[in-house]
Amino acid sequence: MNRMALVFPGQGSQYVGMGATWHSGFAEADRLFEEVADILGYDLKALCMAGPMTQLSRTFYTQPALLNDKCHCIPTLYEGNRNDLRIFSWS
């Protein structure tokens, strides 16, 4: 049985450029950024990719950015029986 645990850092780990790896390598990342922009009413992708860091560091923007970054990598890293996946995060 294959098991996987993912541990994600919380607020304070944000940085300009976060999500760029997922964005450049996986088409699904663009779709997720578009969905998030529709829900939030602002362009989270532009903020994550280009900043400014002062805005990205505000909790109002940081929390959705961190969650979005996690949502990019989970399906990409783990395909198969998701019953064996454990996810831990803090903020």
Residue pairs with C-beta under 8 A, 6 or more apart in sequence:
1 84
2 80
2 81
2 84
3 84
3 85
3 86
4 77
4 78
4 84
4 85
4 86
5 85
5 86
5 87
5 88
6 70
6 73
6 74
6 77
6 78
6 85
6 86
6 87
6 88
7 88
7 89
8 66
8 70
8 87
8 88
8 89
8 90
9 66
9 89
9 90
10 66
10 89
10 90
10 91
11 59
11 62
11 63
11 66
11 91
13 66
14 56
14 57
14 62
14 65
14 66
15 53
15 56
16 48
16 49
16 50
16 51
16 52
16 53
16 56
17 48
17 49
18 48
18 65
18 69
19 29
19 33
19 45
19 48
19 49
19 65
19 68
19 69
19 72
20 48
20 49
22 29
22 69
22 72
22 73
22 76
23 29
23 30
23 33
23 45
23 49
23 72
26 72
26 76
28 72
28 75
28 76
29 72
30 45
32 68
32 71
32 72
33 44
33 45
33 68
36 44
36 45
36 64
36 68
37 43
37 44
37 45
40 64
44 61
44 64
44 65
44 68
47 55
47 56
47 61
47 65
48 56
48 65
48 68
48 69
55 61
56 62
56 65
63 91
66 91
70 87
70 89
74 85
74 87
78 85
